[in-house]
């Protein structure tokens, strides 16, 4: 499903065990959402590992009371916490992965959100042809399930230090074309882009009109504006010129602390969205 230009921040749902390098706010959900509203965000990205452990109605009601929209449910912990992936050599593990991803799609549909697939797509390993074909089949199956529920699936390019496939946005576009499902699209993540693209802004200019979701972060996963590894003003302007019209989400480690990461990310990105898209936020 399409979302207008908005700015979110990643928040962990209550069942997620959050480590010291987490890229999401954690703790009481009401407090996390309240902080986003106080600062001026108008959206939220959830990271979820087991929707069966959540009270869906209570969670949706809480998000709605805060006046936020859920734009995406991140599936990274299906791999990171559970070790499950679409291309696992063990059929039982693959089935478990697809079942859990299907549950997360159902959860996202209930919230009016989409899902992204990063590490959960798995590795190609020492049998890249067979596992690539398996990845394509699994993505088609997941996208079919998601289409029935009005959910889009976003492929997230990841740097080669973390995975052995789909490193660039062009890689994502090639896989999207091969899978050939209308609700499958590529997303951008500025950390992976700095590490894998020849030029981040040129990539945004060339492919920004085709992607449907964007993660904003410095290359070290610190908050935007903290190190200068990304020229966010040029990057977002290139996306706008290319015709991008969708959600942005902050995906950063909570350094030096969560409140600073939330506030400084907003202070850097919000004026750029206002200038490039006329975004009004919560004003």
ABEGO torsion letter per residue (X at the ends): XBBBBBBBBBBBBAABBBBAABABBBEBAAAAAAAAAAAGBABBBBBBABAAABBAAAAAAAAAAAGBBBABBBAAAAAAAAGBBAABABAAAAAAAAAAAAAAAAAAAAAGBBBBBBAAAEBAEABAAAAAAAAAAAAAAAAAAAAAAGBBBBBBBBBAAABABGABAAAAAAAAAAAGBAABBBBBBAAAAAAABABAAAAAAAAAAABABBBBBBAAGBBBGAAGABBAAAAAAAAAAAGBBBBBBBBBBBOABAAAAAAAAAAAAAAAAAAAAGBAEAX
